[in-house]
Amino acid sequence: MNTTKILGEAVSIQRQDIIDRTEEQTAEGLTGAVILGRFKRGRVDAPMAIHQGNIRGQLGHDPKNPDYIAVQDCLDAGVPSVQVLRLGQNEEDDGSETDPPDGKDRFVISCTPPEVQQRIVLNKVRDTLPFLTFNNVVFDIYINGLPAASSAVLLDAAAMDLVGLKVEDLAGNGRKISITPKSDRHRAFELRPTFMPSFTDDTDIEEGHAVVENSSFHFCLASKPSPAENWDIKYLVNGSWIYESTGPIVEQDANRNTLYRNTATALVIADTVTELGAGAFGNWSNLTSVELGQSLKSIANSVFVNCSNLTEFICPNSLESLGYSALSNCNKIKLIEFGTSFISIGSSALVKCTSVETAVFRARVMPTIGNYAFGNGGTGSGPEPTAVYVPDDLFAEYENAIWHLARITTFLPLSTYESQNPD
């Protein structure tokens, strides 16, 4: 009889006793079961294979989360991989999914709670592709589900300014960044790597709440509201005032326009402002009221062009000039008042302001009138007020100065208007 220690290779009768392994831990993957839980990130449509090398990237490091701890315990026990399915958020969760406003099949994190965070810190801690950092990965950026920037580098300050974010390199090598907002309006951000979706797997969310869905970072941000003091302009958006410090000259601002042009309904200019720069509030089509400060001297070209929901425009006594096309196409204005210092109306300034019923002039020096300031004279090209108030003793002078606007037969004494409309 042949005797061998390798029975499986011998030609003979073999004996194999039953070995009790009931107390041993096996290292086989849990292929027949799926762990369900709530995690910072991960797929909700199909299970993920989670192992020690990808648990942080796939689920988001969350050592206080019982579901995360359960998965980590399995891996620590020697199981090479675990099937995990992230549960969709329910209505009470801060990160619940909502229908995107553009109607596309895009995940949009909900930003309805008032306690919205003010900073996110992302850290690329793994090196699947070591050469990739926040210095060279470009992102498509969505705000509230709508495209806001394409192929943008997060550490490009100018590009981030356009979407209302400030991004800082915390480590000096492009691997760890801080993201803070410039607006106190609650907004949902999506940062999607354009050519290397796996970049999110190598990145931990070290501070703040965010989720990773379809290889994108999703989070909400809003800065602390600015104090009511030390502001130069404020605008009303969804029932809340947004305060901004601009200095004495308010210039057009791309970020301000992107965020508030279509949503602001009221605008107040503080007494600290002396000039509104060209196009500063052009096309803010939902504005219904504008209050100008008592130090304002100049309104430049196209400042309020196409503000088609304004119903009146009251100039302070400090205002001296109205620039080219400054109020053109403001076709719902019914009342316009000029103050005692007003001396210049630019070309096309009031073109298409066809609803003006009352115009008030207070200056004792006749204003200069630019070409077609009140339209080209054709019907419907400009204002045709039925009541024009001018200083009581200057009817003849104003008849020569503003004949483009109205005939002397529509003139009324300024004193009458002042008595009927005391401050």
C-alpha positions as CSV (number, residue, x, y, z in Angstrom):
1,M,0.0,0.0,0.0
2,N,1.2,3.4,-0.8
3,T,1.4,5.9,2.0
4,T,1.3,9.6,1.3
5,K,0.5,12.9,3.1
6,I,-1.2,14.2,0.0
7,L,-4.2,11.9,-0.2
8,G,-5.7,13.7,-3.0
9,E,-2.9,12.5,-5.4
10,A,-2.7,8.9,-4.2
11,V,-4.3,5.9,-5.9
12,S,-5.8,4.2,-2.9
13,I,-8.7,4.3,-0.4
14,Q,-8.8,7.8,1.1
15,R,-10.3,8.9,4.4
16,Q,-11.4,12.4,5.2
17,D,-12.9,13.1,8.6
18,I,-15.5,15.8,9.3
19,I,-13.9,19.0,10.6
20,D,-15.9,21.2,12.8
21,R,-15.5,24.8,11.6
22,T,-18.6,26.3,13.3
23,E,-16.5,28.5,15.5
24,E,-14.2,29.8,12.8
25,Q,-14.5,33.1,10.9
26,T,-14.6,32.7,7.2
27,A,-13.1,35.2,4.7
28,E,-15.7,34.7,2.0
29,G,-17.6,37.7,0.7
30,L,-21.1,38.2,1.7
31,T,-22.5,37.5,-1.8
32,G,-25.9,36.4,-0.7
33,A,-26.9,39.3,1.5
34,V,-27.0,43.1,1.2
35,I,-26.6,45.6,4.0
36,L,-29.1,48.4,3.8
37,G,-28.4,51.7,5.5
38,R,-28.1,55.5,5.3
39,F,-24.8,56.8,4.3
40,K,-23.2,60.1,3.2
41,R,-22.9,58.9,-0.3
42,G,-23.3,55.9,-2.6
43,R,-25.8,54.3,-5.0
44,V,-29.5,53.9,-4.2
45,D,-30.4,52.0,-7.4
46,A,-28.1,49.0,-7.0
47,P,-25.8,47.3,-4.4
48,M,-22.1,48.3,-4.2
49,A,-19.2,46.0,-3.4
50,I,-17.6,47.7,-0.4
51,H,-14.1,46.7,0.8
52,Q,-11.4,48.2,3.0
53,G,-9.9,50.0,0.0
54,N,-13.1,51.9,-1.0
55,I,-15.4,52.2,2.0
56,R,-14.5,55.8,2.6
57,G,-14.7,56.8,-1.0
58,Q,-18.0,55.0,-1.7
59,L,-19.9,55.6,1.5
60,G,-18.2,58.7,2.9
61,H,-16.3,58.5,6.2
62,D,-18.9,58.6,9.0
63,P,-17.6,56.8,12.1
64,K,-20.6,57.9,14.2
65,N,-23.1,56.5,11.8
66,P,-24.4,53.0,13.1
67,D,-24.9,51.8,9.5
68,Y,-21.3,52.8,8.5
69,I,-20.1,51.1,11.7
70,A,-21.9,47.9,10.8
71,V,-20.2,47.7,7.4
72,Q,-16.8,48.5,8.9
73,D,-17.2,45.8,11.5
74,C,-17.8,43.2,8.8
75,L,-14.7,44.2,7.0
76,D,-12.7,44.3,10.2
77,A,-13.8,40.7,10.9
78,G,-12.1,39.6,7.8
79,V,-14.8,39.7,5.2
80,P,-13.1,40.8,2.0
81,S,-16.2,42.6,0.6
82,V,-19.7,43.5,1.5
83,Q,-22.7,44.3,-0.7
84,V,-24.2,47.6,0.4
85,L,-27.2,49.6,-0.8
86,R,-27.8,53.1,0.4
87,L,-31.3,53.9,1.3
88,G,-33.0,56.9,-0.4
89,Q,-33.5,59.8,2.0
90,N,-37.0,60.4,3.4
91,E,-38.8,63.6,3.7
92,E,-37.3,64.4,7.1
93,D,-33.8,64.1,5.9
94,D,-31.8,67.2,5.0
95,G,-30.5,65.5,1.9
96,S,-33.7,64.3,0.4
97,E,-34.0,64.0,-3.3
98,T,-36.2,66.5,-5.1
99,D,-37.3,67.0,-8.7
100,P,-34.9,69.3,-10.3
101,P,-36.3,72.6,-11.5
102,D,-35.2,72.1,-15.1
103,G,-37.2,68.9,-15.3
104,K,-34.2,66.7,-16.2
105,D,-33.3,63.4,-14.5
106,R,-30.8,65.0,-12.1
107,F,-30.4,64.4,-8.4
108,V,-30.7,67.7,-6.5
109,I,-30.1,67.8,-2.7
110,S,-32.8,69.7,-0.7
111,C,-31.8,72.9,0.9
112,T,-35.0,73.8,2.6
113,P,-33.9,73.6,6.3
114,P,-32.9,77.0,7.7
115,E,-29.7,75.6,9.4
116,V,-27.7,75.4,6.2
117,Q,-24.0,74.9,6.6
118,Q,-21.4,77.5,5.8
119,R,-18.4,75.4,4.8
120,I,-17.4,72.1,3.1
121,V,-13.9,70.6,3.2
122,L,-12.9,68.1,0.6
123,N,-9.7,66.1,0.9
124,K,-8.2,63.8,-1.8
125,V,-6.7,61.2,0.5
126,R,-6.4,58.3,-1.9
127,D,-4.2,58.0,-5.0
128,T,-6.0,55.8,-7.6
129,L,-4.6,58.4,-10.0
130,P,-2.0,60.3,-8.0
131,F,-1.5,63.1,-10.5
132,L,-5.1,64.3,-10.1
133,T,-5.7,67.1,-7.7
134,F,-8.1,70.0,-7.4
135,N,-5.5,72.0,-9.3
136,N,-6.1,70.1,-12.5
137,V,-9.5,68.4,-12.3
138,V,-12.2,70.4,-14.0
139,F,-15.9,70.4,-12.9
140,D,-19.3,71.1,-14.3
141,I,-21.1,73.1,-11.7
142,Y,-24.9,73.1,-11.2
143,I,-26.9,75.4,-8.8
144,N,-30.3,74.2,-7.8
145,G,-30.1,71.7,-10.6
146,L,-29.4,74.2,-13.3
147,P,-26.0,74.6,-15.2
148,A,-23.9,77.4,-13.7
149,A,-20.4,76.7,-15.0
150,S,-18.7,74.2,-17.4
151,S,-15.2,72.7,-17.1
152,A,-14.3,75.0,-14.2
153,V,-11.2,74.6,-12.0
154,L,-12.3,75.0,-8.4
155,L,-9.2,76.8,-7.4
156,D,-9.7,79.4,-10.1
157,A,-10.9,82.4,-8.0
158,A,-12.5,84.3,-11.0
159,A,-14.5,81.2,-12.1
160,M,-15.7,80.6,-8.6
161,D,-16.7,84.2,-8.1
162,L,-19.1,83.8,-11.0
163,V,-20.9,81.0,-9.2
164,G,-20.8,82.6,-5.8
165,L,-18.2,80.4,-4.1
166,K,-14.9,81.0,-2.5
167,V,-12.5,78.0,-2.7
168,E,-9.2,77.9,-0.7
169,D,-6.3,75.4,-1.0
170,L,-5.8,74.3,2.6
171,A,-2.8,72.1,2.1
172,G,-0.9,74.1,-0.6
173,N,-0.9,71.1,-3.0
174,G,-4.4,71.1,-4.4
175,R,-5.5,68.1,-2.4
176,K,-7.5,69.6,0.4
177,I,-9.9,72.5,-0.2
178,S,-12.4,74.6,1.7
179,I,-15.5,75.7,-0.1
180,T,-17.6,78.6,1.4
181,P,-20.5,80.6,-0.1
182,K,-20.6,84.3,-0.9
183,S,-24.4,84.5,-0.5
184,D,-26.7,83.9,2.4
185,R,-29.3,82.4,0.1
186,H,-29.7,78.6,0.6
187,R,-28.5,76.9,-2.6
188,A,-27.9,73.3,-3.7
189,F,-24.5,72.8,-5.4
190,E,-23.4,69.9,-7.6
191,L,-19.7,69.6,-8.5
192,R,-19.3,67.0,-11.2
193,P,-15.8,66.0,-12.5
194,T,-16.0,66.3,-16.3
195,F,-13.4,63.6,-17.4
196,M,-12.5,61.5,-14.3
197,P,-15.7,60.6,-12.3
198,S,-13.6,58.3,-10.1
199,F,-12.0,61.4,-8.6
200,T,-14.9,61.4,-6.0
201,D,-13.9,57.9,-4.8
202,D,-10.5,59.2,-3.8
203,T,-11.9,62.2,-1.9
204,D,-13.2,62.3,1.6
205,I,-15.7,64.9,2.9
206,E,-13.8,66.0,6.0
207,E,-16.1,68.8,7.1
208,G,-19.8,69.5,6.4
209,H,-22.6,67.3,5.1
210,A,-22.5,66.2,1.5
211,V,-23.5,63.2,-0.6
212,V,-21.9,61.7,-3.7
213,E,-24.4,60.7,-6.3
214,N,-23.6,59.7,-9.8
215,S,-19.9,60.7,-9.2
216,S,-20.9,64.2,-8.2
217,F,-20.5,66.0,-4.9
218,H,-23.8,67.4,-3.7
219,F,-24.2,69.9,-0.8
220,C,-26.0,73.0,0.4
221,L,-24.3,76.2,1.4
222,A,-25.3,79.6,2.6
223,S,-23.2,82.3,4.3
224,K,-24.3,84.1,7.5
225,P,-26.6,87.0,6.6
226,S,-24.8,90.3,6.4
227,P,-25.7,92.7,9.3
228,A,-28.2,95.4,8.6
229,E,-25.5,98.0,9.3
230,N,-22.7,99.0,6.9
231,W,-24.5,98.1,3.7
232,D,-24.8,100.1,0.5
233,I,-27.5,98.3,-1.4
234,K,-30.1,95.7,-0.5
235,Y,-32.5,93.7,-2.5
236,L,-35.5,91.6,-1.6
237,V,-35.4,87.9,-2.6
238,N,-38.1,85.4,-1.6
239,G,-39.1,87.6,1.3
240,S,-35.6,88.1,2.7
241,W,-33.3,91.1,2.3
242,I,-29.8,90.5,0.8
243,Y,-27.3,93.1,2.0
244,E,-24.2,94.1,0.0
245,S,-21.4,96.5,0.7
246,T,-20.2,98.1,-2.6
247,G,-18.8,101.5,-1.7
248,P,-20.1,104.8,-3.1
249,I,-20.1,103.5,-6.7
250,V,-22.3,100.4,-7.5
251,E,-21.0,98.7,-10.6
252,Q,-22.5,95.9,-12.6
253,D,-21.7,92.5,-11.0
254,A,-21.9,89.2,-12.9
255,N,-22.4,87.1,-9.7
256,R,-25.1,89.4,-8.4
257,N,-26.9,89.3,-11.8
258,T,-26.7,85.5,-12.0
259,L,-28.1,85.0,-8.5
260,Y,-30.7,87.6,-8.2
261,R,-31.6,89.2,-11.5
262,N,-34.6,87.0,-12.0
263,T,-35.8,86.8,-8.4
264,A,-35.3,90.2,-6.7
265,T,-38.5,92.2,-6.3
266,A,-37.3,95.3,-4.5
267,L,-34.1,97.3,-4.5
268,V,-33.0,100.0,-2.0
269,I,-29.9,102.2,-2.5
270,A,-28.4,103.6,0.7
271,D,-27.4,107.2,1.3
272,T,-23.8,106.1,1.1
273,V,-24.0,105.6,-2.7
274,T,-23.3,108.4,-5.1
275,E,-23.3,106.6,-8.5
276,L,-24.9,103.6,-10.2
277,G,-22.5,102.2,-12.8
278,A,-23.5,101.2,-16.3
279,G,-25.9,98.3,-16.5
280,A,-25.8,97.8,-12.7
281,F,-29.4,96.5,-12.6
282,G,-30.3,96.1,-16.2
283,N,-32.8,93.3,-17.0
284,W,-33.8,92.9,-13.3
285,S,-37.3,92.3,-14.7
286,N,-39.0,91.3,-11.5
287,L,-38.2,94.5,-9.6
288,T,-41.5,96.2,-8.6
289,S,-39.9,99.0,-6.6
290,V,-36.7,101.0,-6.4
291,E,-35.8,103.4,-3.6
292,L,-32.9,105.7,-4.4
293,G,-30.6,107.1,-1.7
294,Q,-30.4,110.9,-0.9
295,S,-26.7,111.1,-2.0
296,L,-27.1,109.6,-5.4
297,K,-25.8,112.0,-8.1
298,S,-25.5,109.9,-11.3
299,I,-27.4,107.0,-12.9
300,A,-25.2,105.7,-15.8
301,N,-26.2,104.1,-19.1
302,S,-28.7,101.2,-19.1
303,V,-28.8,101.0,-15.3
304,F,-32.5,100.0,-15.2
305,V,-33.0,99.0,-18.8
306,N,-35.8,96.4,-19.2
307,C,-36.9,96.6,-15.6
308,S,-40.4,96.0,-17.0
309,N,-42.3,95.7,-13.7
310,L,-41.4,99.0,-12.1
311,T,-44.5,101.2,-11.7
312,E,-42.8,104.4,-10.5
313,F,-39.4,106.0,-10.4
314,I,-38.7,108.7,-7.8
315,C,-35.4,110.6,-8.1
316,P,-33.9,112.2,-5.0
317,N,-33.0,115.9,-5.1
318,S,-29.3,115.0,-5.2
319,L,-29.6,113.3,-8.6
320,E,-28.1,115.3,-11.5
321,S,-28.2,113.0,-14.5
322,L,-29.9,110.0,-16.1
323,G,-27.7,108.1,-18.6
324,Y,-28.3,106.7,-22.1
325,S,-31.1,104.2,-22.1
326,A,-31.2,104.2,-18.3
327,L,-34.9,103.4,-18.1
328,S,-35.7,102.2,-21.6
329,N,-38.4,99.6,-21.9
330,C,-39.6,100.2,-18.3
331,N,-43.1,100.0,-19.8
332,K,-45.1,99.9,-16.6
333,I,-43.8,103.1,-15.0
334,K,-46.8,105.4,-14.5
335,L,-45.1,108.1,-12.3
336,I,-41.6,109.6,-12.7
337,E,-40.2,112.4,-10.5
338,F,-37.0,114.4,-11.0
339,G,-35.5,116.4,-8.1
340,T,-34.2,119.9,-7.7
341,S,-30.6,119.2,-8.9
342,F,-31.6,117.3,-12.1
343,I,-29.9,118.8,-15.2
344,S,-29.4,116.0,-17.8
345,I,-31.4,113.3,-19.5
346,G,-29.4,111.0,-21.8
347,S,-30.3,109.7,-25.2
348,S,-33.1,107.1,-25.3
349,A,-33.3,107.3,-21.5
350,L,-37.1,106.9,-21.5
351,V,-37.7,105.1,-24.8
352,K,-40.7,102.7,-24.6
353,C,-41.8,104.0,-21.2
354,T,-45.2,104.1,-22.7
355,S,-47.3,103.9,-19.5
356,V,-46.1,107.2,-17.9
357,E,-49.1,109.3,-16.9
358,T,-47.4,111.8,-14.6
359,A,-44.0,113.5,-14.8
360,V,-42.7,115.9,-12.2
361,F,-39.8,118.4,-12.7
362,R,-38.5,120.4,-9.8
363,A,-35.2,121.9,-11.1
364,R,-35.0,125.6,-11.8
365,V,-32.3,125.1,-14.3
366,M,-33.5,123.5,-17.5
367,P,-32.2,120.0,-18.1
368,T,-30.3,119.1,-21.3
369,I,-32.1,116.5,-23.3
370,G,-30.3,113.8,-25.3
371,N,-31.5,112.6,-28.7
372,Y,-34.7,110.6,-28.6
373,A,-34.6,110.7,-24.8
374,F,-38.4,110.4,-24.9
375,G,-38.6,108.2,-28.0
376,N,-38.6,109.2,-31.7
377,G,-41.9,111.0,-31.6
378,G,-44.0,108.2,-33.0
379,T,-46.9,106.7,-31.2
380,G,-45.9,104.1,-28.7
381,S,-42.2,105.1,-28.9
382,G,-42.0,106.8,-25.5
383,P,-44.0,108.4,-22.6
384,E,-47.0,110.6,-23.3
385,P,-47.9,111.9,-19.9
386,T,-51.3,113.6,-19.4
387,A,-50.0,115.6,-16.4
388,V,-46.6,117.3,-16.3
389,Y,-45.8,119.3,-13.1
390,V,-43.1,122.1,-13.4
391,P,-42.2,125.1,-11.2
392,D,-45.1,127.5,-11.2
393,D,-43.1,130.4,-12.8
394,L,-41.2,128.3,-15.4
395,F,-43.8,127.1,-17.8
396,A,-42.3,128.8,-20.8
397,E,-38.8,127.7,-20.1
398,Y,-39.9,124.1,-19.7
399,E,-42.0,124.2,-22.8
400,N,-38.8,124.9,-24.8
401,A,-36.7,122.3,-22.8
402,I,-39.0,119.3,-22.9
403,W,-41.2,119.9,-25.9
404,H,-40.2,116.3,-27.0
405,L,-42.1,115.0,-24.0
406,A,-45.2,117.2,-23.7
407,R,-46.9,120.3,-24.7
408,I,-47.6,123.2,-22.4
409,T,-51.3,122.3,-22.4
410,T,-50.4,119.4,-20.1
411,F,-48.4,121.5,-17.7
412,L,-49.6,121.9,-14.1
413,P,-48.1,124.0,-11.2
414,L,-45.6,122.1,-9.2
415,S,-47.0,123.7,-6.0
416,T,-50.3,121.8,-6.7
417,Y,-48.5,118.5,-6.8
418,E,-46.5,119.2,-3.7
419,S,-49.6,120.1,-1.7
420,Q,-51.4,117.0,-2.9
421,N,-48.3,114.8,-2.2
422,P,-46.6,116.0,1.0
423,D,-43.5,114.0,2.1
